[in-house]
Amino acid sequence: MFISGRSIGLLAIGLAVFAYFQLFTGLYYVSAIGVALFACIFIKFVQDLGKRIEVRDLIAFLAILQWVLGPVLAYNVLPYDELYWMDVPEPVYMAYMVPACLALVLGLYFPLSEDRLVAAEDIEKVKIYANQNPYIGYLIAGVGIAAGLVSKYLPASLGFLFFLLSGMQFVGVYLILFSDSKIKWLAFAGVMGMVIFAAVLQGMFGELVLWMMFALLVISFVLKIPMAGKIAIISFGMFIVMLLQSTKQEYRMATWYAESDKSNQELFKEIALSRLMEPSKLFETEPLQNVGARLNQGWIIARIMGHMPEKYDFVRGETIETAIYAGLLPRVLAPTKAKAGGRANFERFTGTELPESTSMDISLVGEGFANYGAFGGVVFLLIIGLFYNTIIIKVIAISKNHPSLVLWLPIMFFQVIKAETDFATVFNHFTKAALVTYMVFWGMNKVLKIHM
């Protein structure tokens, strides 16, 4: 990405976007740099679809979307929000956020190795493996589906393990898509249909959107979708996200807090159809505010910046050390270890109390500021980017002998790509997911004598 014709082209696009906002709008110049960075990452993401499976694109895209673009809209476009207002002025916020995002991108894409991309030759090995072992994908998907069903009847202590195992249904169906199976699209529709059904039943759509984004990386490679098709799919996806966001609150009120003779599916269908019959409602003030609030993770970070260090001192690495300890040791050996995510750090670092039933994370960039201040937070994001980069490169190296491993990246990075998660959540998920992946590979090879 750094010294190539494409990187020079992306830089030119970024400069053009920056110049436009400086010449024709009154946008603060550091915010304009952030928007230009988002434009570069978005274009890279679209270009990469169908050419390589690049998890780094998703990490950078979602982070800058929620840390920069959402706050830019909150500061300059959307009306004042009584709940999700920005606690510090735009120049103060962007002076920290834009360098932090640049540091994350630098760490993510720095060329630490020549073999640092899941490119065409790696996928060709996956195709060969999938066709040489035509039933492996169905076996893996079946285990994942079974784990998801069984998890409902197991104690909470085993919930996270079976949540990770349930992700195998996606690994399995991705592997099936790379095969020549005549029913591969039926298998994909079946798995995704169950995920959609579960999301509607529970009224929780975040995980569905993430798995759909991972699926887009695979489908684009399988179908070799042209640029016009990629733009159409992304546009349709954005419309669906807006539709879900505009219906979510009404749907949850109808299913969580009200009694009805209708099923959840019927209620969701009615609410969604009412929006589709009048699509202009999607662009009314309230739905747009809901979408803007969902995009804007910056209001939490701004609260941290407004609260620390004036009212609460920087904690100087305390939460990072606690998260590493919690992530490396299982709860059986450390029953008092900190739980990943939650309200404690939010209330502590923002000075804002949450309702008993509400839990919010402070994000990596918010946690970086809470621990080390602005400069230290930027360095922290650089290290985080390099850490992710190193892990992806290691996975690619191992996949030379175990081709299907690259399809496990979504399980390993499922929590990582979320811009709102804190370090404890990210590190705990990654370490446990990597361990589960290793154990599955070991079991398949040593016990079932199936080479993965």
C-alpha positions in Angstrom: 0.0 0.0 0.0 2.9 2.4 0.6 5.0 2.7 -2.5 3.0 1.5 -5.5 0.9 3.0 -8.3 -2.2 2.3 -6.4 -1.0 3.9 -3.2 0.0 7.0 -5.1 -3.5 7.0 -6.7 -5.1 6.7 -3.2 -3.0 9.6 -2.0 -4.1 11.7 -4.9 -7.7 11.0 -4.1 -7.2 11.9 -0.5 -5.6 15.2 -1.5 -8.5 15.9 -3.9 -11.0 15.2 -1.1 -9.1 17.4 1.3 -8.8 20.2 -1.2 -12.6 20.1 -2.0 -13.5 20.5 1.7 -11.0 23.3 2.2 -12.0 25.2 -1.0 -15.8 24.7 -0.9 -16.8 24.1 2.7 -16.0 25.5 6.1 -15.0 22.1 7.5 -12.2 22.3 10.1 -9.0 21.3 8.3 -8.1 18.4 10.6 -11.6 17.0 10.2 -11.1 17.4 6.4 -7.9 15.3 6.7 -9.9 12.6 8.6 -12.6 12.6 5.9 -9.9 12.3 3.2 -8.4 9.3 5.1 -11.9 7.7 5.2 -12.3 8.2 1.4 -8.9 6.5 0.8 -9.7 3.5 3.0 -13.2 3.2 1.5 -11.9 3.2 -2.0 -9.2 0.7 -1.1 -11.8 -1.5 0.5 -14.0 -1.5 -2.7 -10.9 -2.1 -4.9 -9.8 -5.0 -2.8 -13.2 -6.8 -2.9 -12.8 -9.8 -5.2 -9.0 -9.5 -5.4 -7.9 -10.3 -1.9 -9.5 -11.1 1.5 -8.4 -8.2 3.5 -9.6 -8.1 7.1 -7.4 -4.9 7.7 -9.7 -3.0 5.3 -12.7 -3.8 7.6 -10.9 -2.8 10.7 -9.7 0.6 9.3 -13.0 1.3 7.5 -15.2 0.7 10.6 -12.8 2.6 12.9 -12.6 5.7 10.8 -16.3 5.6 10.0 -17.3 5.6 13.7 -14.4 7.6 15.2 -14.1 10.4 12.5 -16.9 10.5 10.0 -19.7 10.0 12.6 -18.3 12.8 14.8 -17.8 15.1 11.7 -21.6 14.6 11.0 -22.4 15.2 14.7 -20.3 18.5 14.8 -21.4 19.9 11.4 -24.5 18.3 10.0 -26.8 16.5 12.4 -28.9 18.4 15.0 -27.8 18.5 18.6 -28.5 15.2 20.3 -29.5 15.4 24.0 -28.1 12.0 24.7 -25.1 11.7 22.4 -23.6 15.2 22.3 -19.9 15.9 21.9 -18.4 17.0 25.1 -15.3 18.8 23.7 -15.0 21.2 20.7 -14.2 19.8 17.3 -10.6 21.1 17.1 -9.8 19.4 20.5 -11.4 16.1 19.5 -9.9 15.9 16.0 -6.4 17.0 17.1 -6.3 13.6 18.9 -8.6 11.4 16.8 -7.2 12.0 13.3 -3.5 11.3 14.3 -4.7 8.2 16.2 -6.5 6.9 13.1 -3.5 7.7 10.9 -1.3 5.7 13.4 -3.7 2.7 13.3 -3.7 2.7 9.5 0.1 3.0 9.4 0.4 0.0 11.8 -2.2 -2.1 10.0 -0.7 -1.7 6.5 3.0 -1.4 7.2 4.8 -3.9 5.0 6.3 -6.1 7.7 6.6 -9.0 5.3 6.4 -9.7 1.6 3.7 -12.3 2.1 1.2 -10.0 3.9 -1.9 -10.4 1.8 -4.5 -13.1 1.4 -4.3 -12.9 -2.4 -5.3 -14.9 -5.4 -2.6 -17.7 -4.9 -3.7 -18.3 -1.4 -7.4 -18.5 -2.4 -6.4 -20.9 -5.2 -5.0 -23.3 -2.6 -8.3 -23.0 -0.6 -10.2 -23.9 -3.8 -8.0 -27.0 -4.4 -8.4 -28.0 -0.8 -12.2 -27.6 -0.8 -12.5 -29.7 -3.9 -10.1 -32.4 -2.6 -12.1 -32.6 0.6 -15.7 -31.9 -0.5 -17.3 -32.8 2.9 -15.1 -30.9 5.2 -17.0 -27.6 4.8 -20.3 -29.3 5.6 -18.7 -31.0 8.7 -17.3 -27.7 10.0 -20.6 -25.9 9.3 -22.6 -28.6 11.0 -20.4 -28.4 14.1 -20.9 -24.6 14.2 -24.7 -24.9 13.8 -24.8 -27.6 16.5 -22.7 -25.4 18.9 -25.1 -22.5 18.4 -28.1 -24.6 19.2 -26.6 -26.4 22.2 -25.3 -23.1 23.7 -28.8 -22.2 24.7 -29.0 -25.1 27.2 -25.5 -24.8 28.7 -24.4 -22.8 31.8 -23.2 -19.3 31.2 -19.6 -20.3 32.0 -19.5 -22.2 28.7 -21.4 -19.6 26.7 -18.3 -17.8 25.3 -16.7 -21.1 24.2 -19.8 -22.2 22.3 -20.2 -18.7 20.8 -16.7 -19.1 19.3 -17.5 -22.6 18.1 -20.8 -21.4 16.6 -18.7 -19.2 14.2 -17.5 -22.4 12.6 -20.8 -22.5 10.6 -19.5 -19.5 8.7 -16.0 -21.0 8.2 -17.7 -24.1 6.9 -20.0 -22.3 4.5 -17.1 -20.1 3.2 -15.2 -23.2 2.4 -18.2 -24.7 0.6 -18.5 -21.5 -1.5 -14.9 -22.1 -2.8 -15.8 -25.6 -3.8 -17.5 -26.8 -7.0 -20.5 -28.2 -5.0 -23.8 -27.9 -6.8 -25.6 -26.9 -3.7 -23.1 -24.4 -2.3 -25.4 -21.4 -2.7 -28.2 -23.3 -1.1 -25.9 -24.1 1.9 -24.9 -20.4 2.1 -28.5 -19.3 2.0 -29.4 -21.8 4.7 -26.8 -20.7 7.1 -27.3 -17.0 6.5 -31.1 -17.5 6.7 -30.7 -19.0 10.2 -28.6 -16.1 11.3 -31.2 -13.6 9.9 -34.0 -15.5 11.7 -32.1 -15.4 15.0 -31.3 -11.7 14.6 -35.0 -10.9 14.0 -36.1 -13.2 16.9 -33.8 -11.5 19.3 -34.0 -7.9 17.9 -30.1 -7.8 17.8 -28.7 -7.0 14.4 -25.1 -6.0 15.0 -23.6 -9.5 14.7 -25.7 -10.1 11.5 -24.2 -7.0 9.9 -20.6 -8.0 10.8 -21.0 -11.6 9.4 -22.6 -10.1 6.3 -19.5 -7.9 5.8 -17.2 -10.9 6.2 -19.4 -12.8 3.7 -19.0 -10.0 1.2 -15.2 -10.5 1.2 -15.7 -14.1 0.3 -18.6 -13.7 -2.1 -16.8 -11.0 -4.1 -13.8 -13.4 -4.5 -16.0 -16.3 -5.6 -18.1 -14.4 -8.1 -15.5 -11.9 -9.3 -18.0 -9.1 -9.0 -17.2 -6.1 -11.3 -16.9 -2.6 -9.9 -20.4 -1.6 -10.7 -21.7 -4.7 -9.0 -19.6 -4.0 -5.9 -20.9 -0.4 -5.7 -24.5 -1.7 -6.1 -24.0 -4.3 -3.3 -22.4 -1.7 -0.9 -25.2 0.8 -1.7 -27.9 -1.9 -1.0 -26.1 -2.8 2.2 -26.1 0.8 3.4 -29.8 1.0 2.6 -30.5 -2.2 4.6 -28.5 -0.8 7.6 -30.5 2.3 7.5 -33.7 0.3 7.3 -32.7 -1.8 10.3 -31.6 1.2 12.3 -34.9 3.0 11.6 -37.0 0.0 12.6 -34.9 -1.3 15.5 -36.3 0.9 18.3 -40.0 0.4 17.3 -39.5 -3.3 16.8 -37.8 -3.7 20.2 -40.5 -1.8 21.9 -43.1 -4.1 20.3 -41.3 -7.3 21.1 -39.5 -6.6 24.4 -41.9 -4.4 26.3 -45.4 -5.0 24.8 -47.7 -8.0 24.5 -48.9 -9.1 21.1 -50.6 -12.1 19.5 -48.3 -11.7 16.6 -44.9 -13.5 16.3 -41.7 -11.5 16.2 -41.3 -12.3 12.5 -44.7 -10.9 11.7 -44.1 -7.8 13.7 -40.7 -7.2 12.1 -42.3 -7.7 8.6 -45.0 -5.2 9.3 -42.6 -2.5 10.6 -40.1 -3.1 7.8 -42.8 -3.0 5.1 -44.3 0.2 6.5 -40.8 1.8 6.0 -40.4 0.4 2.5 -43.9 1.6 1.5 -42.8 5.1 2.5 -39.0 5.2 2.0 -38.9 8.9 2.6 -39.4 8.2 6.3 -35.8 6.8 6.4 -34.5 10.3 5.8 -36.6 12.1 8.4 -34.9 13.7 11.3 -35.4 11.0 13.9 -34.2 8.0 11.7 -31.2 10.0 10.6 -30.4 10.9 14.2 -30.5 7.2 15.1 -28.2 6.3 12.2 -25.9 9.2 13.1 -25.8 8.1 16.8 -24.9 4.5 15.7 -22.1 5.8 13.5 -20.8 8.2 16.1 -18.6 6.4 18.6 -16.9 9.7 19.1 -19.4 11.0 21.7 -18.0 8.5 24.2 -14.4 9.4 23.4 -15.3 13.1 23.7 -16.8 12.4 27.1 -13.5 10.8 28.2 -11.5 13.7 26.8 -13.7 16.1 28.7 -13.4 14.2 31.9 -9.7 13.3 31.9 -7.3 14.4 33.3 -9.2 17.5 34.7 -11.5 15.4 36.9 -9.9 12.0 36.8 -6.2 11.2 36.3 -4.9 9.1 33.5 -4.5 5.5 34.6 -1.2 4.9 32.9 -1.7 1.4 31.5 -3.8 -0.1 34.3 -6.6 -1.3 32.1 -4.2 -2.7 29.5 -2.3 -4.7 32.0 -5.6 -6.0 33.5 -6.9 -7.0 30.1 -3.7 -8.9 29.1 -3.9 -10.8 32.4 -7.6 -11.5 31.9 -7.1 -12.6 28.3 -4.2 -15.0 28.9 -5.7 -16.8 31.9 -9.0 -18.8 31.8 -11.6 -17.9 34.4 -11.2 -21.3 36.0 -7.6 -20.4 37.0 -8.5 -16.7 37.7 -12.1 -16.5 39.0 -11.6 -12.9 40.1 -10.2 -11.6 36.8 -11.9 -8.6 35.1 -14.7 -9.2 32.7 -14.3 -8.0 29.1 -16.3 -4.9 28.3 -19.0 -3.4 30.4 -20.1 -0.3 32.2 -17.4 0.1 34.9 -14.7 1.7 32.6 -17.4 3.8 30.9 -18.7 5.4 34.1 -15.2 5.7 35.5 -13.6 7.4 32.5 -16.5 9.5 31.2 -18.0 10.5 34.6 -21.4 9.5 33.1 -23.7 7.0 34.9 -25.5 4.4 32.9 -28.9 2.7 33.6 -28.6 -0.7 35.3 -29.6 -2.6 32.1 -27.1 -0.7 29.8 -23.5 -1.5 29.0 -21.2 0.5 26.7 -17.6 0.1 25.8 -15.1 2.9 25.5 -13.3 1.7 22.4 -9.6 1.2 21.8 -8.9 4.9 21.0 -10.9 6.0 24.1 -9.0 3.6 26.3 -5.7 4.8 24.8 -6.5 8.3 25.8 -7.8 7.3 29.3 -4.5 5.5 29.9 -1.8 7.6 28.2 -3.3 10.9 27.1 -3.3 12.2 23.5 0.3 11.5 22.4 0.4 8.1 24.3 -3.0 7.2 22.8 -1.7 7.8 19.3 1.4 5.5 20.0 -1.0 2.9 21.5 -3.1 2.8 18.3 0.1 2.4 16.3 1.1 -0.6 18.4 -2.4 -2.0 18.1 -2.2 -1.7 14.3 1.2 -3.4 14.2 -0.1 -6.2 16.5 -3.1 -6.9 14.2 -0.8 -6.7 11.1 1.7 -9.2 12.7 -1.1 -11.7 13.5 -2.6 -11.6 10.0 0.9 -12.1 8.5 1.5 -15.0 10.8 -1.9 -16.6 9.8 -1.0 -16.1 6.1 2.4 -17.8 6.6 0.8 -20.8 8.4 -1.9 -21.1 5.7 0.8 -22.0 3.2 0.6 -25.5 4.7 -3.0 -25.3 6.1 -4.9 -23.5 3.3 -8.3 -23.3 5.1 -6.8 -21.3 8.0 -7.3 -18.0 6.2 -11.1 -18.6 6.4 -10.8 -18.6 10.2 -9.7 -14.9 10.3 -13.4 -13.8 10.7 -13.7 -15.8 13.9 -10.4 -14.5 15.3 -11.1 -10.9 14.3 -14.9 -10.8 15.0 -14.6 -8.5 18.0 -11.5 -6.9 16.7 -13.2 -5.1 13.8 -15.8 -3.5 16.0 -14.8 0.1 16.6 -16.6 0.3 19.9 -14.9 -2.6 21.8 -12.3 -2.0 24.5 -9.0 -3.7 24.8 -10.1 -6.3 27.3 -12.9 -7.4 24.9 -10.6 -7.4 21.9 -7.7 -9.2 23.5 -9.9 -11.8 25.4 -11.7 -12.6 22.2 -8.6 -12.9 20.1 -6.7 -15.1 22.5 -9.6 -17.5 23.1 -10.6 -17.6 19.4 -7.0 -18.4 18.4 -6.9 -21.2 21.1 -10.2 -22.6 19.8 -8.9 -22.5 16.2 -5.7 -24.3 17.3 -7.7 -27.0 19.2 -10.0 -27.6 16.2 -7.1 -28.0 13.8 -5.3 -30.2 16.3 -8.4 -32.4 16.8 -9.2 -32.7 13.1 -5.6 -33.6 12.3 -4.7 -35.9 15.2 -8.0 -37.4 16.1 -10.1 -37.5 12.9 -7.0 -37.7 10.7 -8.3 -34.9 8.5 -5.7 -32.4 7.2 -6.9 -28.9 7.7 
